[in-house]
Amino acid sequence: MANREQLIVALDYDNTADALALVDRCGGDVIYYKVGLELFLNSKGAVLEGLKERCKKIFLDLKFHDIPNTVAASCRWAAGLGVDMFNVHASGGADMLCRAREATDEGAAKSGFKRPVLLAVTILTSLDQEALSQVGFAGPPDENVLRLARLTHDAGLDGVVCSSKEAAMINREVPKPFLTVCPGIRPKWAQKGDQRRVMSPAEAITSGVGAIVVGRPITRAKDPQAAARRVLAEMGV
């Protein structure tokens, strides 16, 4: 059975006030929120404290991707922020992923915070077959996703960010425990927007997705709390 923490609402705003206003409107129905690059930079990180004050869980979605030393330093810093989850790019390679895991452990231990969940992004859900070919990835999306998921697992990370359409394959092919967090979730009553490889909340949960990320169908709704409740109902919560 699905639970409330499997819904992560993406705070796709450029300022703290609007983001936290949305959080307040959703009340206790939403527990987990995703803070991406735009909001984190525009708020200078202040949005994190606002979420903590409201006892919300935080997925810091900054997608670190650089040389191993730089990513390790970034993970050490992120683990000291008191967030519950953050991510790197799996395509940074095995050495980068291993260093990211080690630095996350170090950062959490030094800060006294609980070690956050560390994920790796496989293939962005905005990329389809044609877009992947343009950037030099051979083969279909699912083959690339599985290869990167296995690389992530072997490096000791906790899971991946992937399309919900690949989650069942990952759950079948990659040893557990291994978390799948899936953006590109669109209720059947919502527009797809810029996401290419999408599923509905009900389809995602049925396929074994660990957590779903939903943005505009909730954040742009006239009544965000009602929209969140509608998504949770679709999930079977």
Disulfide bonds with the S-S distance in Angstrom:
none
